[in-house]
């Protein structure tokens, strides 16, 4: 059973336009979703997959309107449950390239359970989680990623919920591919989407996304030209963990904890080298936990390891059973193992 | 071991109930007695009745497990009302089941288990076996079953614990003697199960089985034995099948006939789990099974498979249905084929997990938000679960719609002989996929069935988006008010169109008369038995069973009009009755029972007699 797409068919000249639908895009002007849509429409034609083999599946929320704007097969399902429908699609037909689009509320609140199980099963699909730290479609209530103290209509005194870190959530479920990108950097998004697609197994991508209406400026420190070089840590496999305008700062380990040091005076080998395939989840956790105010926010591929995919194991069991017992016949089905005949 | 008929009393049918602690192996001996009876052949029906707790404390009332088998020389449609013989392996089993035993019935008890401690746990202040009234009312056989089983194994090297565990086969052997049944099928079963991996155990169980039988032969020569003659059974090849097994086979058969792969996704729940377990054993048929993380995920996975062009099926029981309702709405809105099996149990909430009830009918009709009709099919006997499941697949694919298949705990666990159908006798299932050479309109409809044509991911040029938002008649999102009304009516009309492929009702008795007994689902056997017996006695009464509940068969209205009165027996507080009264404006009489147990034939007979002799 073809679970990995080998021998890519020739796809004659697909372009971004082939992935644009005639539907008017109805997100608010200035919404970060536009840039994500654009980046995905630019990425898919470059993957060597015929358009009819893409399926985009979403739940409910602003981000989940996504399938309507992609000229592929698509399914706008119900709140939080896109991973379940995606599981059915991928198990039914492993040759399809399945993309789940979800948000911080859809994926981590109402759908947290399904996301957990999708990740641990390692279904070979890509999850794009748009994190704007707010409920947009219901007009501005706090979300499971909103920082403590967030004042919204439902939390006039400030949110008392401790937020969840999407990357740590994915790591807790032992996702085999974990990445983060940001909606104001189309190039980085496209590269991240491609890396996610190439990974054989579940790919979890957190996209820091700005909601201009209900939570504008949520990501300002890492957005603004003035501060972003000091706040963003761009991860590249095999490269040291450096950041700052002239990459003058670096991350090293002090015992079990990371710390920021002056890279210009660091000893050789003192700065950590990025290893997304590091066998220890401790390293991935160290990166996933970093953030304001003490650390820069890492973007890029945090973890990428290999494990058999769920759908390939489902199909292997079916094939093994056929090899062992032969393909089932009508007689076997209806008669079973024990019958008697009345003359 | 062919018993002569001397010393035997002839019976047309008999009911035997084995009851004991849940660790006593009562389900095993019940199954053995049933399997032996079908080889006679007798007609049979069985009813396992076990506790929700896997192992309640030994000797307690909560831990009592029972298995009833009804076998006869004529058609047997129910597992029987009251047992003619009760095997009680301990005081708790006696306390729970004695009230059902017919007066004068045979009571076989394991006297060894009637210790002061066990008596106290069963709530007896004195030993009921010492009560002369018990011996007066029943034919009591108090046997030291434990002691005799161990005694017959004195040469065996088994541990005392293992020796004691053979006692169920002693009870079975004695019961075989009473009813003149052959031992060979059971010996063959024991050898198949243990001869290779535990020959000591096989030998011990066979020895104890025979010891039970010989006890009757040597010490009870004057006792009455009972003979149930061979049944006149329609020629054919048969197998014994339980309701849940039959559902699994019916689903596979439907998918195979339709040429679609089947994906079944479920979450363990009593009494539906064995459907998922059964299907997981059919992987060589190309069946894919997913044990999902919860009930919601289970239906989501099934919908995904249907979207991808296969037939997705999910199965559950009451509490799981509540969780699935939002997704059922999505399947209705996107008009995807899907089968949802609900093996009903007592509710609400956790309710009576191992007991039967028919209380989810209105939920199947109306248990979703919005106007969300779907076809509903209900199985009426364990073997009918095959046909009902097949029909659910056929309707789902033909009409591109989710279908609810209702079974219940009584059908799921009960078993009966099933005359194996030929593949050719199964109706064709056609579900055309979209033609890739034509422009695709996702919600264009077949004029006859009103089903929309499905395009499958992977088909070039047919890319489209589905979703739960209201769409126009072509499939584009529409919030237009007139369109919403039109689409609501179209979805309902499609469900109504299913009536075109429903076969005519089968009526027991005449098509006109004083009283029609109208049932649905698992009450079929009890209703039909009651009505058949009354018709044979010359009473003017008829009955029918609704396998198709939504839409109802188009000849039902006419049938109802032909009768002075309609009686609707249900294991709920009158749900079908409410629907029939509303739909046909008929003053139907409701007969209800909400005790976690099926109707007895006698209960329905009495009610019918009250009505027609009034």
Interface residues (C-beta under 8 A of the other chain):
Chain A: X21 X23 X50 X51 X52 X53 X55 X57 X67 X68 X70 X71 X72 X73 X74 X75 X76 X77 X78 X81 X83 X84 X85 X86 X87 X88 X89 X90 X91 X92 X93 X95 X96 X113 X114 X116 X117 X314 X315 X317 X318 X320 X321 X322 X324 X325 X326 X327 X328 X330 X333 X334 X335 X336 X338 X339 X340 X341 X342 X343
Chain B: X38 X39 X41 X233 X234 X235 X236 X237 X238 X239 X240 X241 X249 X252 X253 X256 X261 X263 X265 X282 X283 X284 X285 X286 X287 X288 X290 X292 X293 X294 X296 X297 X298 X299 X300 X301 X302 X303 X304 X305 X306 X307 X308 X309 X310 X312 X326 X327 X329 X330 X334 X420 X421 X423 X457 X458 X459 X460 X461 X462 X463 X464 X465 X466 X467 X468 X469 X476 X477
